[in-house]
Amino acid sequence: MTMPLEQATGPLHGPERQPYGYAGGQGRVVVAGRVVELPVFYHRVDCFFSVHLASYDAVREALPSREIVPVRWFDGRAAIEVAALRYLDVTAAADGGAVRLAPYAELLISPLVSRHVLPPGVAMLASEQLKVGSFVADAAVTTIEGRDLAREGFGFPAFMADLAFLDAPKEQAVVVSEGEQSILSLRVRPGGRMARVHQPWVLYSSLGGALLETRSPATGWRLGRTGRRSASLTLGDHPVVERLRELGLDTEALASATYLGLRRILPAGHVVADARAWPGHAGEEREEGRYVVDHGGTAHAPMLRG
């Protein structure tokens, strides 16, 4: 649940109070019964992801707007990113005061897209420079706050799920399920070339008949590897996975990355075009999802609340 910040001295947004650069659009969204002001600030984020190839035609046809097109690899296929995130320290302004959101975790499944046709392959290798974004096709989250923020604020098709993490020096992993249904498991080997993160993450979504573009400022460091040995993705039996199979997803990894010292801001997005509805997987109504972390050999421990 949201908790008041005892030492809060003023609003959490405005250019003079944005430690990671200008946050972009401002707005309001109802989150778990409270009016939360955007942007939301993510001060400590753990993140790892893998990239997988899929059918270009299938991904192109599935996207809800012609304003965005899939990014091609050298062989002509599209790419889909599977990203696991743990939000450890989150603050926002709500109901006129400053609050801290409960820690939560999220898995995002997102085709890589752009507003313009880009050269095959090169765009993925220089994604930040060429402004490659991602269309959020599914979002599995562990709290009602996280779900409502995603759904109501941005049109991300979020649903309640269970996420179990392995956080170890030589391996980052997550197992995602919904009740008794397995969705997927992702394992990433940290390492590779280190690069500074200084460009905003560009996210697209469908909300109220419009294509929304959200530019999320981020700062930190990214360790990246290429090749199928960089990550391991195993698919379960779930409606989200059925869609991935229809898109021709290849479970062998094209690349993977982990982040160090990641911080980001989630501001309000802006409308760039019309879009079809994208309901995604609704999931079941639940109080919260299971969120546990094993730090390499220790027992799985639930995240503390409050």
Phi, psi and chi 1 to 4 in degrees:
 res  aa     phi    psi   chi1   chi2   chi3   chi4
   1 MET       -  162.4   63.1  178.9   65.0      -
   2 THR   -72.0  142.6   51.5      -      -      -
   3 MET  -124.7  138.0  -59.3  -72.1  -69.2      -
   4 PRO   -66.9  145.1   23.9  -32.9      -      -
   5 LEU   -89.5  115.4  -67.0  178.2      -      -
   6 GLU   -64.8  -30.8  -63.1  177.5   -6.3      -
   7 GLN  -100.2   12.8  -56.7  -59.5  -38.1      -
   8 ALA   -62.8  134.5      -      -      -      -
   9 THR  -118.3   -4.5   57.5      -      -      -
  10 GLY   177.4 -173.0      -      -      -      -
  11 PRO   -64.2  152.5   23.8  -33.9      -      -
  12 LEU   -92.1   -3.0  -66.7  177.0      -      -
  13 HIS  -131.2  174.3   55.1 -105.6      -      -
  14 GLY   117.7  140.2      -      -      -      -
  15 PRO   -53.3  -34.6  -26.2   34.2      -      -
  16 GLU   -73.0  -11.5   71.2  -78.4   -0.8      -
  17 ARG  -116.2   18.3  -71.9 -176.0  176.8  -89.1
  18 GLN  -106.3  101.6  -69.9  170.5    1.0      -
  19 PRO   -72.6  -13.6   27.1  -34.8      -      -
  20 TYR  -112.4   18.8  -39.5  136.7      -      -
  21 GLY   102.5  173.0      -      -      -      -
  22 TYR   -61.9  131.3  176.8   59.4      -      -
  23 ALA   -89.4  -10.6      -      -      -      -
  24 GLY    88.2 -144.0      -      -      -      -
  25 GLY   -65.8  148.4      -      -      -      -
  26 GLN  -112.2  154.8  -61.5 -179.2    2.9      -
  27 GLY  -172.9 -175.1      -      -      -      -
  28 ARG  -132.0  144.5  -70.5 -176.9  172.3   87.0
  29 VAL  -146.0  142.2   58.1      -      -      -
  30 VAL   -83.6  118.2  177.1      -      -      -
  31 VAL  -122.9  112.7  174.8      -      -      -
  32 ALA    50.4   42.7      -      -      -      -
  33 GLY    84.2    1.2      -      -      -      -
  34 ARG  -117.8  147.9  -56.8 -167.4   71.2  171.3
  35 VAL   -86.6  108.7  178.1      -      -      -
  36 VAL  -102.5  134.2  172.3      -      -      -
  37 GLU   -90.8  136.9  -61.8 -177.3   34.4      -
  38 LEU   -93.7  142.5  -58.3  175.2      -      -
  39 PRO   -81.8  160.1   28.6  -35.1      -      -
  40 VAL  -103.0  140.8  174.3      -      -      -
  41 PHE  -107.0  124.0  -65.0   83.3      -      -
  42 TYR  -107.8  101.0  -65.0   81.4      -      -
  43 HIS   -84.7  -26.3  -53.7  -74.6      -      -
  44 ARG  -138.7  117.2  -70.8 -167.8  -60.5  141.9
  45 VAL  -131.7  129.0 -177.3      -      -      -
  46 ASP   -99.9  134.1  -76.5  -12.7      -      -
  47 CYS  -149.6  139.5  175.7      -      -      -
  48 PHE  -145.1  153.9   58.0   91.0      -      -
  49 PHE  -153.8  164.4   70.3   84.9      -      -
  50 SER  -132.0  157.7   61.9      -      -      -
  51 VAL  -120.5  134.6  178.0      -      -      -
  52 HIS  -132.4  145.4  -56.6  -97.1      -      -
  53 LEU   -83.6  152.9  -63.6  177.0      -      -
  54 ALA  -150.8  173.6      -      -      -      -
  55 SER   -66.3  124.2  164.8      -      -      -
  56 TYR   -62.5  -48.1 -178.3   90.1      -      -
  57 ASP   -62.4  -40.5  -69.2  -21.4      -      -
  58 ALA   -66.4  -42.4      -      -      -      -
  59 VAL   -67.3  -43.2  173.3      -      -      -
  60 ARG   -60.2  -43.0 -179.1   71.6 -175.8   91.6
  61 GLU   -68.5  -31.6 -174.6   63.5   27.3      -
  62 ALA   -76.0  -29.3      -      -      -      -
  63 LEU   -60.0  141.0  -67.4  174.4      -      -
  64 PRO   -82.6   -0.3   31.4  -36.8      -      -
  65 SER  -146.2  143.3  172.2      -      -      -
  66 ARG   -78.8   -4.7  -68.6  -65.1  177.9 -178.1
  67 GLU   -72.9  -20.5 -177.8   65.9   21.3      -
  68 ILE  -118.5  144.4   50.5  175.3      -      -
  69 VAL  -129.0  147.7  -66.6      -      -      -
  70 PRO   -63.5  148.7  -18.9   31.6      -      -
  71 VAL   -85.5  133.2  175.1      -      -      -
  72 ARG   -93.8  145.6  -71.6 -177.3 -175.3  -90.9
  73 TRP   -85.3  175.0 -175.9 -124.7      -      -
  74 PHE   -58.0  -31.8  -70.1  110.9      -      -
  75 ASP   -86.9    6.0   64.0    4.3      -      -
  76 GLY    94.0   -9.6      -      -      -      -
  77 ARG   -78.4  159.3  -76.2 -174.9  -71.6  176.1
  78 ALA   -83.9  175.3      -      -      -      -
  79 ALA  -133.1  143.5      -      -      -      -
  80 ILE  -125.4  132.3  -65.1  177.2      -      -
  81 GLU   -99.5  134.1 -176.9  178.3   88.5      -
  82 VAL  -115.3  111.7 -179.1      -      -      -
  83 ALA  -122.8  131.9      -      -      -      -
  84 ALA  -108.4  130.0      -      -      -      -
  85 LEU  -131.1  139.0  -58.2  103.0      -      -
  86 ARG  -118.8  118.3  -66.1  167.4   52.6 -150.4
  87 TYR   -96.6  106.9  -57.3  118.2      -      -
  88 LEU   -93.7  -27.8  -52.2  176.4      -      -
  89 ASP  -147.2  108.3 -168.1   -5.5      -      -
  90 VAL  -129.7  129.1 -173.2      -      -      -
  91 THR  -126.9  155.8   57.4      -      -      -
  92 ALA  -159.8  171.2      -      -      -      -
  93 ALA  -100.4  131.3      -      -      -      -
  94 ALA  -144.8  134.8      -      -      -      -
  95 ASP    51.3   37.6  -64.1  -21.2      -      -
  96 GLY    84.2   -0.5      -      -      -      -
  97 GLY  -131.0  177.6      -      -      -      -
  98 ALA   -95.9  136.0      -      -      -      -
  99 VAL  -133.7  159.9  -62.0      -      -      -
 100 ARG  -114.4  124.2 -171.8  180.0  -53.5  -81.7
 101 LEU   -77.7  148.5  -86.7   65.4      -      -
 102 ALA   -62.0  142.1      -      -      -      -
 103 PRO   -56.1  141.1  -23.0   33.8      -      -
 104 TYR  -149.5  168.4   69.1  100.6      -      -
 105 ALA  -124.6  159.4      -      -      -      -
 106 GLU  -151.6  143.7  179.9  174.9   56.6      -
 107 LEU  -118.8  125.5 -179.3   96.1      -      -
 108 LEU  -111.9  133.7  -61.6  177.9      -      -
 109 ILE  -115.9  116.0  -60.9  174.0      -      -
 110 SER  -143.6  116.3  -47.8      -      -      -
 111 PRO   -62.1  139.6  -22.0   33.3      -      -
 112 LEU   -78.8  131.1  -61.7 -177.2      -      -
 113 VAL  -140.1  168.5  -61.0      -      -      -
 114 SER  -146.3  166.1   66.9      -      -      -
 115 ARG   -82.1  -14.5  -62.6  -83.6  -60.4  -81.1
 116 HIS  -135.9  155.0  -52.0  -76.1      -      -
 117 VAL   -67.6  127.7  176.5      -      -      -
 118 LEU  -115.4  159.0  -61.6  174.7      -      -
 119 PRO   -60.1  136.1  -20.9   31.5      -      -
 120 PRO   -56.8  140.7  -24.0   34.8      -      -
 121 GLY    77.5  -54.5      -      -      -      -
 122 VAL   -59.1  -38.0  176.1      -      -      -
 123 ALA   -61.0  -39.5      -      -      -      -
 124 MET   -72.5  -34.6  -75.4 -166.1 -133.2      -
 125 LEU   -71.4  -23.9  -62.8  175.9      -      -
 126 ALA  -129.4   52.5      -      -      -      -
 127 SER   -62.8  -38.4   59.2      -      -      -
 128 GLU   -68.1  -43.3  -72.9 -166.9  -14.7      -
 129 GLN   -67.1  -34.0  -71.8   73.0   20.6      -
 130 LEU   -96.9   10.9  -66.7  177.2      -      -
 131 LYS    59.8   43.2  -61.0 -179.4 -179.3  178.5
 132 VAL   -73.4  136.5  169.8      -      -      -
 133 GLY  -118.9 -168.0      -      -      -      -
 134 SER  -142.9  139.8   56.1      -      -      -
 135 PHE   -94.9  119.2  175.4   78.1      -      -
 136 VAL   -77.6  105.3  180.0      -      -      -
 137 ALA   -89.3  -32.5      -      -      -      -
 138 ASP  -150.3  147.3  -76.1  -67.7      -      -
 139 ALA  -142.0  111.2      -      -      -      -
 140 ALA   -95.8  122.0      -      -      -      -
 141 VAL  -128.3  163.6  -60.3      -      -      -
 142 THR  -107.9   -4.7   59.9      -      -      -
 143 THR  -131.8  155.6   66.2      -      -      -
 144 ILE   -64.3  -38.1  -68.9  178.1      -      -
 145 GLU   -57.6  -49.3  -71.9  175.8  -24.9      -
 146 GLY   -62.9  -40.3      -      -      -      -
 147 ARG   -64.3  -48.8 -175.5 -160.8   64.6 -175.4
 148 ASP   -64.5  -40.3  -71.7   -3.3      -      -
 149 LEU   -60.0  -45.0  177.3   63.0      -      -
 150 ALA   -66.0  -48.7      -      -      -      -
 151 ARG   -67.8  -57.3  -78.9 -175.2 -177.1  176.8
 152 GLU   -76.8  -33.7  -54.4  -58.2  -32.5      -
 153 GLY   -83.8  -29.4      -      -      -      -
 154 PHE  -135.5   -9.9  -57.0   92.1      -      -
 155 GLY    77.9   11.5      -      -      -      -
 156 PHE   -66.9  130.3  -60.0  150.0      -      -
 157 PRO   -77.3   78.3   27.7  -33.0      -      -
 158 ALA   -90.7  145.4      -      -      -      -
 159 PHE  -143.0  156.3   63.9   96.7      -      -
 160 MET   -74.8  132.9  -60.9  -69.6  -72.1      -
 161 ALA  -147.6  174.7      -      -      -      -
 162 ASP  -110.6  127.9  -53.4  -55.0      -      -
 163 LEU  -125.6  123.0  -82.2   70.7      -      -
 164 ALA  -116.9  122.8      -      -      -      -
 165 PHE  -108.7  148.5  -73.7   84.2      -      -
 166 LEU  -111.5  122.0  170.9   64.5      -      -
 167 ASP  -120.9   92.3 -179.4    9.5      -      -
 168 ALA  -129.9  158.5      -      -      -      -
 169 PRO   -58.1  -35.1  -25.0   34.4      -      -
 170 LYS  -104.8    0.5  -64.8 -176.4  178.6 -179.3
 171 GLU  -157.7  136.0 -174.9  177.4   37.3      -
 172 GLN  -117.6  130.0  -60.8  -76.9  -62.1      -
 173 ALA  -147.3  156.3      -      -      -      -
 174 VAL  -145.2  140.2   63.9      -      -      -
 175 VAL  -114.4  123.5  175.8      -      -      -
 176 VAL  -115.1  131.4 -173.6      -      -      -
 177 SER  -146.5  164.6   57.7      -      -      -
 178 GLU  -127.9  101.3 -175.6 -178.2   18.1      -
 179 GLY    63.7 -122.8      -      -      -      -
 180 GLU   -89.5   -3.7  -61.4  -60.0  -41.3      -
 181 GLN   -92.4  123.0  -83.7 -168.0  -65.0      -
 182 SER   -77.7  132.1  170.8      -      -      -
 183 ILE   -97.6  -63.0  -59.6  175.9      -      -
 184 LEU  -166.1  166.1   60.8   80.1      -      -
 185 SER  -131.5  140.6   63.1      -      -      -
 186 LEU  -130.4  130.7  172.1   65.2      -      -
 187 ARG  -125.9  131.1  -65.3 -179.6  179.4  -88.4
 188 VAL  -126.9  137.6  169.2      -      -      -
 189 ARG   -94.9  109.4  -65.4  169.5   51.7 -122.1
 190 PRO   -62.2  145.7  -20.3   33.0      -      -
 191 GLY   140.4 -178.0      -      -      -      -
 192 GLY   102.8 -161.9      -      -      -      -
 193 ARG   -76.0  136.8 -176.6  178.2  178.5 -178.6
 194 MET   -95.8  136.2 -179.5  175.2  -73.5      -
 195 ALA  -134.5  145.4      -      -      -      -
 196 ARG   -75.4  133.6  176.5   77.9  179.6  -89.1
 197 VAL   -94.5  118.3  176.1      -      -      -
 198 HIS  -142.6   -3.4   55.4   82.5      -      -
 199 GLN  -101.5  148.8  -64.4  -68.8  -22.7      -
 200 PRO   -67.0  148.5   23.9  -33.7      -      -
 201 TRP   -77.0  131.5  -66.4    1.5      -      -
 202 VAL  -105.9  118.2 -178.0      -      -      -
 203 LEU  -118.2  138.8  -53.1  172.6      -      -
 204 TYR  -118.9  148.8  -66.7   97.4      -      -
 205 SER  -158.3  165.5   54.4      -      -      -
 206 SER  -107.9  122.7  173.1      -      -      -
 207 LEU  -141.3  117.7  178.0   63.7      -      -
 208 GLY    58.7   38.4      -      -      -      -
 209 GLY    81.6    7.9      -      -      -      -
 210 ALA  -125.1  149.8      -      -      -      -
 211 LEU   -88.5  120.2 -179.8   69.4      -      -
 212 LEU  -102.2  133.2 -153.7   64.4      -      -
 213 GLU  -111.1  124.0  179.6 -177.0   85.9      -
 214 THR  -119.1  119.7  -56.5      -      -      -
 215 ARG  -101.5  109.3  -54.5 -177.7   70.1   83.7
 216 SER  -103.6  103.5  175.9      -      -      -
 217 PRO   -58.2  139.4  -25.1   35.4      -      -
 218 ALA  -143.0  148.6      -      -      -      -
 219 THR  -143.8  145.9 -179.1      -      -      -
 220 GLY   153.8 -155.5      -      -      -      -
 221 TRP  -133.5  145.9  -62.6   88.2      -      -
 222 ARG  -125.2  129.8 -178.0 -179.7   62.9 -117.7
 223 LEU  -102.8  121.4  -72.8  169.0      -      -
 224 GLY  -125.6  145.0      -      -      -      -
 225 ARG  -126.5  157.8  -65.6 -178.5 -174.1  -90.0
 226 THR  -120.4  161.4   58.4      -      -      -
 227 GLY   100.1  158.3      -      -      -      -
 228 ARG   -66.9  -21.5   63.2 -176.9 -176.6 -180.0
 229 ARG   -81.2   -4.3  -62.8 -177.2   62.5 -175.4
 230 SER   -74.0  -22.3   65.9      -      -      -
 231 ALA  -157.4  160.8      -      -      -      -
 232 SER  -131.8  124.1  171.5      -      -      -
 233 LEU  -119.7  127.1  176.6   65.7      -      -
 234 THR  -121.5  128.0  -57.8      -      -      -
 235 LEU   -96.6  144.0  -58.4  179.8      -      -
 236 GLY   -99.7 -146.3      -      -      -      -
 237 ASP  -126.8   97.1 -177.5   15.9      -      -
 238 HIS  -159.6  152.8 -172.4  -88.2      -      -
 239 PRO   -55.1  -36.5  -28.3   35.1      -      -
 240 VAL   -62.4  -40.6  168.2      -      -      -
 241 VAL   -70.5  -35.1  173.8      -      -      -
 242 GLU   -58.7  -41.3  -69.8  177.2    9.6      -
 243 ARG   -65.1  -40.2 -176.0 -173.8  -55.2  120.2
 244 LEU   -62.0  -39.9  -70.2  175.7      -      -
 245 ARG   -66.7  -37.0  -68.1 -166.3  170.7  103.5
 246 GLU   -64.3  -27.8  -69.7  172.2   -2.9      -
 247 LEU   -84.1    1.1  -64.0  177.4      -      -
 248 GLY    72.2   33.3      -      -      -      -
 249 LEU   -63.3  132.5 -176.5   78.6      -      -
 250 ASP   -93.6  122.0 -172.0  -16.6      -      -
 251 THR   -73.8  -14.8   55.4      -      -      -
 252 GLU   -72.1  135.9  -72.5 -167.7   -6.7      -
 253 ALA   -78.9  141.0      -      -      -      -
 254 LEU   -86.1  -38.3  176.8   67.8      -      -
 255 ALA  -162.2  167.4      -      -      -      -
 256 SER  -152.3  165.5   70.8      -      -      -
 257 ALA  -157.6  155.8      -      -      -      -
 258 THR  -127.2  156.2   57.5      -      -      -
 259 TYR  -113.8  147.9  -74.5   88.0      -      -
 260 LEU  -122.8  136.1  -57.2  173.7      -      -
 261 GLY    57.7   37.5      -      -      -      -
 262 LEU   -79.9  132.7 -178.5   61.2      -      -
 263 ARG  -132.3  147.5  -60.9  167.3  179.4  -99.5
 264 ARG  -155.6  165.8   60.2 -179.3  -68.2 -138.6
 265 ILE  -124.0  141.2  -63.2  173.8      -      -
 266 LEU  -115.5   97.3 -170.2   60.2      -      -
 267 PRO   -89.8  177.4   34.4  -33.4      -      -
 268 ALA   -69.0  143.9      -      -      -      -
 269 GLY   -85.9  178.1      -      -      -      -
 270 HIS  -133.2  151.2   65.8  -80.4      -      -
 271 VAL   -76.1  132.1  174.4      -      -      -
 272 VAL  -119.7  -15.3  -65.6      -      -      -
 273 ALA  -172.2  174.6      -      -      -      -
 274 ASP   -78.2  158.0  -65.8  -25.6      -      -
 275 ALA  -154.1  147.7      -      -      -      -
 276 ARG   -70.4  159.3  -58.3 -169.0  -48.5  -89.8
 277 ALA   -64.2  145.7      -      -      -      -
 278 TRP  -132.4   85.5 -177.1  -85.8      -      -
 279 PRO   -71.5  -28.7   25.6  -33.8      -      -
 280 GLY    63.6 -159.5      -      -      -      -
 281 HIS   -92.5  120.9  175.9   66.0      -      -
 282 ALA   -77.0  -35.4      -      -      -      -
 283 GLY    72.4 -177.5      -      -      -      -
 284 GLU   -97.1  154.8  -61.8  179.5   -2.1      -
 285 GLU   -74.6  119.7  -75.9  -63.4  -36.2      -
 286 ARG  -139.6  154.4  -59.7  167.3   57.8 -173.6
 287 GLU   -66.4  -42.6  -63.9 -104.1  -23.5      -
 288 GLU  -165.7  161.8   63.1 -179.7    3.2      -
 289 GLY   -94.8  162.5      -      -      -      -
 290 ARG   -79.2  131.5 -172.1  167.8  178.5  -99.1
 291 TYR  -135.4  107.9  171.8   21.1      -      -
 292 VAL  -131.3  156.0  -64.1      -      -      -
 293 VAL  -136.4  130.4 -178.2      -      -      -
 294 ASP  -110.4  117.3 -179.9  -12.3      -      -
 295 HIS   -91.3   59.5  -67.3  -75.2      -      -
 296 GLY    66.0   72.8      -      -      -      -
 297 GLY   103.8  -13.9      -      -      -      -
 298 THR   -89.2  163.4   64.8      -      -      -
 299 ALA   -67.5  151.2      -      -      -      -
 300 HIS   -62.1  124.7  -79.2   65.7      -      -
 301 ALA  -119.5  132.2      -      -      -      -
 302 PRO   -68.8  149.5   24.8  -32.8      -      -
 303 MET   -69.3  138.5  -63.0  -58.0  -63.7      -
 304 LEU   -74.3  144.3  -63.3  177.1      -      -
 305 ARG  -104.6  148.3  -58.1  -71.6  175.3 -178.1
 306 GLY    82.5      -      -      -      -      -
